[in-house]
Amino acid sequence: MIHAFLLYDSRSGSTLLSSLLNRHAGVVVAQESHFISLVLENFSDEQSLSVDGVLGLLYGEPRFVEWNVDQDILRVKMQDLGQLTYRALFDAVFFEYLKVRGEGEPEVLVVKGARHDFHLKKLKEIYSDARFICLLRDGRAVFNSKLDMVSMTGMKMSNNVFQAAYDWKKMLRRTSGEGLIQLRFEDLLADPEREVSRLLDELGVSPAGKEINSAQQDYYRLIGKKQKHLHKNVGRDPDRKIAVKWKDRLSPAQIQLYELICARELLRNGYELQAPGNVSFKESSGMILGQGLHWLWLKVRNFFYYTFIDRSLLRKLKEKRFE
């Protein structure tokens, strides 16, 4: 079984891609969970892994709980492993998850989870034969999609141009290495069949594994109740219009500021610049000043939150994940 890790930003079309891949007989796409990133971030030393510590972490993660893996069964499985390693631990979790799904061992297991791109080097060490799929979406569209979207925490995903633009730049930097399977969301929308076929070829799926399996579970039905509001378009035919909705929704000044920060990255990845040339100085400077002050306030707020409430500031700074 080949493990394929999906690298993506939220609101980049990862659930659409997952639903398209999951239809094929040789592919199983796991529901989104942060459990791998959480383990790597909380147990940076593999020798410190413990059954109780890992289980407490996993079952404190709402997305993982929705996998419906029995905690007592997983405990016994982990205890039987003796000295825990990342690979043995993750494989044990996947084994129990596939049993819950009623799936045999697929040709490819696609692992969907946030922050995999932060741990790319470590994941390559753990799974030397793994594939890594980098799904990219126009950063302006990502920002627009996040503007009014509320995450599982009840907070808005992003409403600051500076934060959104720099987060997108940093993600591109982390996923710029060789050996990644690159896929643009816009290309997936334009021709889903072609792009999925290309992806299956690169993953090495057999002709039998490429067959559409009507018995395969509908991916949308697997999404937990707390996340369903984030993925209302999944299950319908892909709507090509969503690729360019941002042009009508973002203000000229927002587009101009975003492109000021990310012009090089946008062009390098095949996205044309769209900022109009008639944005007034007052509107432009007002946007920069207002968003700049808001960005500074977000930094201060996050500093206090990660220091005194979440208590993860030092770890985030070490892993270059402080936002």
C-alpha positions in Angstrom: 0.0 0.0 0.0 1.3 3.4 -1.0 0.7 6.4 1.3 0.0 9.6 -0.5 0.0 12.7 1.7 -2.1 15.7 0.5 -0.5 19.1 1.0 -2.9 22.0 0.8 -4.2 25.2 2.3 -7.7 25.3 3.6 -10.3 26.4 1.0 -8.0 25.1 -1.8 -10.3 22.4 -3.1 -8.8 19.4 -1.1 -12.2 18.0 -0.3 -13.3 18.2 -4.0 -10.1 16.3 -5.0 -10.7 13.8 -2.2 -14.2 13.1 -3.3 -13.0 12.5 -6.9 -10.2 10.2 -6.0 -12.2 8.2 -3.5 -14.5 7.0 -6.2 -11.8 4.7 -7.7 -11.5 1.1 -6.6 -7.8 1.2 -5.8 -7.9 4.4 -3.7 -9.1 5.2 -0.2 -9.0 8.8 1.0 -9.1 9.2 4.7 -11.2 11.9 6.3 -9.3 15.0 7.3 -7.6 14.8 10.6 -4.6 16.6 12.2 -3.5 13.6 14.1 -0.2 13.1 12.3 0.8 16.7 12.7 -0.2 16.7 16.3 1.9 13.7 17.1 5.0 15.1 15.3 4.5 18.5 17.0 3.9 17.1 20.6 6.4 14.2 20.4 9.4 15.7 18.5 11.5 13.0 20.0 10.3 9.6 18.8 11.6 8.0 22.0 9.2 10.0 24.1 6.1 8.4 22.4 3.8 6.8 25.0 0.5 5.0 24.6 -1.4 7.1 27.1 0.1 10.4 25.8 -0.7 9.6 22.2 -4.2 8.4 22.9 -4.9 11.5 24.9 -3.7 13.6 22.0 -5.7 11.7 19.3 -9.0 11.6 21.2 -8.7 15.2 22.1 -8.8 16.0 18.3 -12.4 16.4 17.1 -11.7 15.3 13.5 -9.9 12.1 14.6 -12.8 11.3 16.9 -15.1 11.3 13.9 -13.0 8.4 12.4 -14.9 6.2 15.0 -11.8 4.1 15.8 -12.4 2.3 19.1 -10.0 3.7 21.7 -9.7 0.4 23.6 -8.9 -1.5 20.5 -6.3 1.0 19.4 -4.8 0.9 22.9 -4.3 -2.8 22.7 -2.9 -2.5 19.2 -0.4 0.1 20.3 0.7 -1.8 23.5 1.4 -4.9 21.3 3.9 -2.8 19.3 6.3 -2.6 22.3 8.5 0.4 21.6 6.5 2.9 19.6 7.8 4.4 16.5 6.1 7.0 14.3 5.7 4.5 11.4 4.4 1.7 13.5 2.0 4.1 15.3 0.6 5.7 12.2 0.2 2.3 10.5 -1.7 0.9 13.4 -4.1 3.9 13.3 -4.6 3.5 9.5 -5.2 -0.3 9.9 -7.9 0.2 12.5 -9.4 3.1 10.4 -9.7 0.9 7.3 -11.4 -1.7 9.3 -14.0 0.9 10.5 -14.5 1.9 6.9 -15.0 -1.7 5.9 -12.2 -1.4 3.4 -9.5 -3.9 2.5 -5.9 -2.7 2.0 -6.1 -0.2 -1.0 -3.4 0.3 -3.6 -3.2 3.9 -2.4 -4.2 5.5 0.9 -4.5 9.3 0.6 -3.9 10.9 3.9 -5.7 14.3 4.3 -4.6 16.5 7.1 -3.6 20.1 7.8 0.0 21.1 8.2 1.6 18.2 6.5 3.7 20.7 4.5 5.3 21.8 7.8 6.5 18.2 8.4 7.4 17.3 4.8 11.0 16.4 5.6 10.0 14.2 8.6 7.2 12.5 6.7 9.7 11.6 3.9 11.9 10.0 6.5 9.0 8.0 8.0 7.5 7.0 4.7 10.4 6.8 2.3 8.1 5.3 -0.4 5.3 7.8 0.0 3.9 10.2 -2.6 3.1 13.8 -1.9 0.4 15.7 -3.7 0.6 19.4 -3.6 -2.8 21.1 -4.4 -2.5 24.7 -5.2 -5.2 27.3 -5.7 -4.9 31.0 -6.7 -4.1 32.8 -3.4 -6.6 35.5 -4.1 -9.4 33.0 -4.4 -8.2 31.3 -1.2 -8.4 34.6 0.6 -11.8 35.4 -0.8 -13.1 31.9 0.2 -11.9 32.3 3.7 -13.3 35.8 4.2 -16.8 34.8 5.4 -16.0 31.3 6.3 -16.1 30.2 10.0 -13.9 27.3 11.0 -14.7 24.5 13.5 -13.3 26.8 16.2 -16.1 29.3 15.6 -13.6 31.9 14.4 -13.2 33.4 10.9 -10.6 31.7 8.9 -8.9 34.9 7.6 -10.0 38.5 7.0 -6.6 40.1 6.6 -4.8 40.6 3.3 -1.3 40.7 4.7 -1.8 37.5 6.7 -3.5 35.7 3.8 -0.8 36.7 1.3 2.2 35.9 3.4 0.7 32.6 4.5 0.2 31.6 0.9 3.8 32.7 0.0 5.2 30.6 2.9 3.2 27.6 1.9 4.6 27.8 -1.7 8.1 28.0 -0.2 7.5 24.9 1.9 6.2 22.9 -1.1 8.7 24.0 -3.7 11.0 20.9 -3.5 11.4 18.2 -6.0 9.5 14.9 -5.9 6.0 16.4 -5.3 3.1 15.8 -7.6 1.8 19.3 -8.4 -1.9 20.0 -9.2 -3.7 23.3 -9.6 -7.3 23.6 -8.4 -8.2 25.6 -11.5 -7.0 22.8 -13.7 -9.0 20.3 -11.7 -12.1 22.4 -12.2 -11.5 22.8 -15.9 -11.0 19.1 -16.6 -11.5 16.8 -13.6 -11.3 13.6 -15.6 -8.0 14.5 -17.2 -6.4 15.7 -13.9 -7.6 12.8 -11.8 -6.4 10.4 -14.5 -2.9 12.0 -14.5 -2.8 11.8 -10.7 -3.7 8.1 -10.7 -1.0 7.5 -13.2 1.6 9.3 -11.1 0.4 7.4 -8.0 0.9 4.1 -9.9 -2.7 2.9 -9.6 -3.4 -0.2 -11.7 -6.0 -0.3 -14.4 -8.3 -2.3 -12.1 -7.7 0.3 -9.4 -8.7 3.1 -11.7 -12.2 1.7 -12.2 -15.0 3.6 -10.6 -16.4 1.6 -7.7 -20.1 2.2 -7.1 -19.7 0.4 -3.7 -17.1 2.9 -2.5 -18.5 5.2 0.2 -19.5 8.7 -0.9 -16.8 11.0 0.5 -19.2 13.8 1.5 -21.0 11.3 3.7 -17.8 10.7 5.6 -17.3 14.3 6.5 -18.2 15.0 10.1 -21.2 17.1 11.0 -19.0 20.0 12.4 -17.2 20.3 9.1 -20.1 19.8 6.6 -20.9 23.5 6.4 -17.4 24.1 5.0 -17.9 21.7 2.1 -21.4 22.4 0.7 -20.3 22.3 -2.9 -18.8 18.8 -2.6 -21.0 16.1 -4.2 -22.2 18.4 -6.9 -20.7 18.8 -10.4 -17.6 21.0 -10.2 -18.6 24.6 -10.8 -15.9 26.4 -12.9 -17.2 29.8 -11.9 -15.9 29.5 -8.3 -12.3 29.8 -9.7 -12.9 33.5 -10.6 -15.6 34.6 -8.0 -12.9 36.5 -6.2 -12.7 39.0 -9.0 -16.2 40.3 -8.3 -16.0 40.0 -4.5 -12.6 41.5 -3.6 -12.2 45.2 -3.8 -9.7 46.7 -6.3 -7.6 47.9 -3.3 -7.6 44.4 -1.8 -6.5 42.8 -5.1 -3.8 45.5 -5.6 -2.4 44.9 -2.1 -2.4 41.1 -2.4 -0.6 41.3 -5.8 1.9 43.8 -4.4 2.9 41.0 -2.0 2.5 37.9 -4.2 3.0 39.1 -7.8 6.1 37.0 -8.4 4.5 33.8 -7.0 1.2 34.3 -8.8 2.9 34.7 -12.2 5.3 31.8 -11.6 2.3 29.5 -11.0 0.4 30.7 -14.1 -1.9 33.2 -12.5 -2.4 36.6 -14.3 -2.3 39.8 -12.3 -5.7 41.5 -12.2 -5.3 44.7 -10.1 -6.8 47.7 -12.0 -4.6 50.6 -12.6 -7.1 53.2 -11.4 -7.1 52.6 -7.7 -6.9 56.0 -6.0 -4.0 56.8 -3.7 -6.5 57.4 -0.9 -8.1 54.0 -1.3 -4.8 52.2 -1.7 -3.0 53.9 1.2 -6.1 53.4 3.4 -6.2 49.7 2.6 -2.5 49.3 3.4 -2.7 51.2 6.7 -6.0 49.6 7.9 -4.9 46.1 7.0 -1.4 46.7 8.4 -2.7 47.8 11.8 -5.2 44.9 11.8 -2.4 42.5 11.0 -0.3 43.9 13.9 -3.3 43.5 16.2 -3.7 39.8 15.1 0.0 39.2 15.9 -0.3 40.6 19.4 -3.6 38.7 20.0 -2.0 35.4 18.8 1.1 36.0 20.9 -1.0 36.3 24.1 -3.2 33.3 23.1 -0.3 31.0 22.3 1.6 32.1 25.4 -1.0 32.1 28.1 -3.9 30.0 26.9 -2.7 27.4 24.3 0.8 27.5 25.8 2.4 26.4 22.5 4.3 29.6 21.5 7.8 28.2 21.9 6.9 25.1 19.8 5.3 27.2 17.1 8.3 29.5 17.0 10.6 26.5 16.7 8.6 25.0 13.9 8.1 28.4 12.2 4.4 28.1 12.6 3.6 31.3 14.5 1.0 33.4 12.6 
